[in-house]
Amino acid sequence: MVNCLVAELNDLTIVQAHEKLVKKEFSALELTKSFLDRIFDLDKKIFSFLTTSPDLALSQAKKIDDWILENRKIPLLAGIPLAIKDIILVEGVKCTAASKILENYIAPYDATAVRRLKEMGAVILGKTNMDEFAMGSSTENSAFGLTHNPHDLDYVPGGSSGGSAAALASNFCVASLGSDTGGSIRQPASFCGVVGLKPTYGAVSRYGLISMASSLDQIGPITKTVEDAKIIFDVISGKDPLDSTSVDSPKLQATSYPPKARLAKDGKLQSIKIGIPKEYFKQGIDPKVEKIIKDSIKKFENFGMSVEEISLPHTEYALAAYYIIMPSEVSANLARYDGIKYGFSKKKVENLLNVYRESRGEGFGEEVRRRIMLGTYSLSAGYYEAYYLRAQKVRTLIYEDFKNAFKKVDIILTPVSPTPAFKIGEKITDPLMMYFSDIFTTAVNLAGLPAISFPVGKVGNLPVGLQVIAKPFEEDKIFEIGQIFEKMTNI
C-alpha cells in the first residue's frame, strides 16, 4: 500500500476513490477510518452527524477489502463512505428524524435506497442532523442542536438536509443522501457549495423514508460532482414493489463530454434550448446572487446554447400552495406518533387522552406543532374547499405552466435561493421569512419534476447554487448540463 495523506483521502470524489481502491493505493478500511477520525476530530464545531456507526462502517469496509484481495471486480460505490440523513432508515441504527419523539428509535430494516447502496458495497458512516421531521430551511429546528455552515460557522447550512450537505462540505464523507420535500436537498447544497439532486417524483423509492408529505417527498444524493450524483442516482432509482408510487425510470446512459450529436463545426454545443423564467428574477432576490446566476447563464449561451425568456405565470402562488398542501399531509402522517405504538410516551398521566396530548406536546418541537395545526385547520370541515382543494387546483396550474414551457425549451435555469446562507438565528423567530427561503424550489416538488443544484459562485465566503429543472424522468439532461458547466469552469 502507498501511504496517502489523510487530507487527500477525505477530499476524494466517488470516481477518484474507486480508482485508487482498485489500484490498491489504500484499503477501504484505511479510507473509512480516515473519515471516522475526521468526524471525531472536527464535527464538534459543525455538528453535522447525530449518530455515527463505526462498527457497521468498518465491517462493511473490511468486506470490500476482502473482495479486492480476491481480485473481484468491485462496483463504483464499493468501499465508498457515505452519510445518510436521519430520516432514512438504516437497519440497526438509531433513526430519530431529529425529534425527541423518536429519540431512541432503532430502525428495524433498511430503506430501499440504503439497501441498494449496501448491495453495491457502500459504507455507511452514520446519520446526519436535520430539521425535525424535515420541517425547516436551516437545520436550526433539530431537537438535538443546530448545524453550522462549514464555510462560515456563524451561518446556517440550509435545510432540512443541512447535516448531509454540511458533512459533505466538511469532507466528513464522500457523498450523502438527503430528502427533498420543498427544496431540502437543493437549498442546503446551494448554501454549502455542493451538488444536490431532487429526482423526479417516483424515480426513487420512498420505502424506509419517514414520511413528511407523501406526495412531495423524494430521496436524492448530495455529492461533490454532478458525475457522482449520477452514479448514486443510477443505483437508488427504479421501481420498488414496496412503494406503489415508484416507477421504472428510463435507463440513463453515461453522458460523454462533449455530446457528439450536439456539436457544431466550431466545437460549440447546439440544439439545447434553455428557458429563463422571468418570474424568478423579480424583487426579493439578492442582487449579488442574481448577478452570479445571470453570469452562469451567459456562460451556457457563450458555449453555443440558445437562451430565451419564458413565463411560469403561477409561480407566485407556488409557495402559498405548498404551505397548505405540505402541512395538510404532515398532519395526517404524524398522527401515528401518539405515545402508544412507539417512540416517546409521557408517563404518569391521568387518562388516555392526556397520553396523546402530553406525549405529542413534549415530543414534537415548535415548528412541527405549528405545521400539524396549520394542516389540521386546512383539512377541517368548512375549510377544506377554501384552502386544501384550492391549493391542489393551483398545483395543477403550476404543473401545466412547466408542461407548456417544456414545449419550447429543453431545460429551465433558475436560482436555488433568493439569498446565500443567512446567519444563525436571523430567521428562526420569523416563520414567514424562513419559508421565503423555499420560494424558488417548492414549485418543482408540486410539479413532481427533477432538479439539481450545483455551485456556480460565491458571495463573500458563502456559495451560490444554480438550479437546473427538466421534464419528468429526464435526469439525463440535468446531468449533461451540470457536467458541461463543470467542464466549462475547469477549462
BELNORSUL-V171381 format. One record per backbone hydrogen bond with DSSP energy under -0.5 kcal/mol. NH is the residue of the N-H (numbers start at 1). CO is the residue of the C=O. If there is no record, write none. Layout:
{{NH;CO} {NH;CO}}
This chain:
{{3;1} {9;5} {10;6} {11;7} {12;9} {17;13} {18;14} {19;15} {20;16} {21;17} {22;18} {23;19} {24;21} {25;20} {26;20} {31;27} {32;28} {33;29} {34;30} {35;31} {36;32} {37;33} {38;34} {39;35} {40;36} {41;37} {42;38} {43;39} {45;42} {46;42} {47;43} {50;127} {51;127} {53;125} {57;53} {58;54} {59;55} {60;56} {61;57} {62;58} {63;59} {64;60} {65;61} {66;62} {67;63} {68;64} {69;65} {70;66} {71;68} {72;67} {74;72} {78;75} {79;121} {80;77} {81;79} {82;123} {83;175} {84;126} {85;177} {86;128} {87;85} {88;85} {89;208} {92;107} {93;90} {95;105} {97;86} {99;96} {100;363} {101;363} {102;99} {103;100} {105;102} {107;93} {107;105} {111;89} {112;207} {115;111} {116;112} {117;113} {118;114} {119;115} {120;116} {120;117} {121;118} {122;117} {123;80} {124;122} {125;82} {125;123} {126;82} {127;51} {128;84} {129;48} {131;160} {133;97} {134;131} {135;132} {136;134} {143;98} {145;142} {147;139} {148;46} {149;152} {149;155} {152;149} {155;152} {156;422} {157;138} {157;147} {159;137} {161;184} {163;129} {165;161} {166;162} {167;163} {168;164} {169;165} {170;166} {171;168} {172;167} {174;81} {175;81} {176;222} {177;83} {178;220} {180;218} {187;183} {189;185} {190;186} {191;187} {192;188} {193;189} {193;190} {194;189} {195;223} {196;453} {197;221} {198;451} {199;197} {201;448} {203;200} {204;200} {205;236} {209;206} {210;87} {210;208} {216;213} {217;213} {218;180} {220;178} {222;176} {223;195} {229;225} {230;226} {231;227} {232;228} {233;229} {234;230} {235;231} {235;232} {236;232} {237;233} {238;203} {243;240} {246;243} {247;202} {249;247} {253;251} {256;254} {262;259} {263;260} {264;268} {267;264} {269;303} {270;262} {273;271} {274;272} {274;306} {275;411} {276;308} {277;275} {278;310} {280;277} {281;278} {282;279} {285;282} {286;418} {290;286} {291;287} {292;288} {293;289} {294;290} {295;291} {296;292} {297;293} {298;294} {299;295} {300;296} {301;297} {302;298} {303;299} {304;301} {305;300} {306;272} {308;274} {310;276} {315;312} {317;314} {318;315} {319;315} {321;317} {322;318} {323;319} {324;321} {325;321} {326;322} {328;324} {329;325} {330;326} {331;327} {332;328} {333;329} {334;330} {335;332} {336;333} {337;334} {338;336} {344;101} {355;351} {356;352} {357;353} {358;354} {359;355} {360;356} {361;357} {362;358} {363;359} {364;360} {369;365} {370;366} {371;367} {372;368} {373;369} {374;370} {375;371} {376;372} {377;373} {378;374} {379;375} {380;376} {380;377} {383;380} {384;380} {387;383} {388;378} {388;383} {389;384} {390;385} {391;387} {392;388} {393;389} {394;390} {395;391} {396;392} {397;393} {398;394} {399;395} {400;396} {401;397} {402;398} {403;399} {404;400} {405;401} {406;402} {407;404} {408;405} {409;405} {410;273} {411;273} {412;469} {413;275} {414;467} {416;465} {424;154} {426;423} {430;427} {433;430} {434;430} {435;431} {436;432} {437;434} {438;435} {439;436} {441;438} {442;438} {444;441} {445;441} {446;442} {447;443} {448;444} {448;445} {449;444} {450;470} {451;198} {452;468} {453;196} {454;466} {456;464} {457;464} {459;462} {460;458} {462;459} {463;191} {464;457} {466;454} {467;414} {468;452} {469;412} {470;450} {474;471} {477;474} {478;474} {479;475} {480;476} {481;477} {482;478} {483;479} {484;480} {485;481} {486;482} {487;483} {488;484} {489;485} {490;486} {490;487} {491;487} {491;488}}
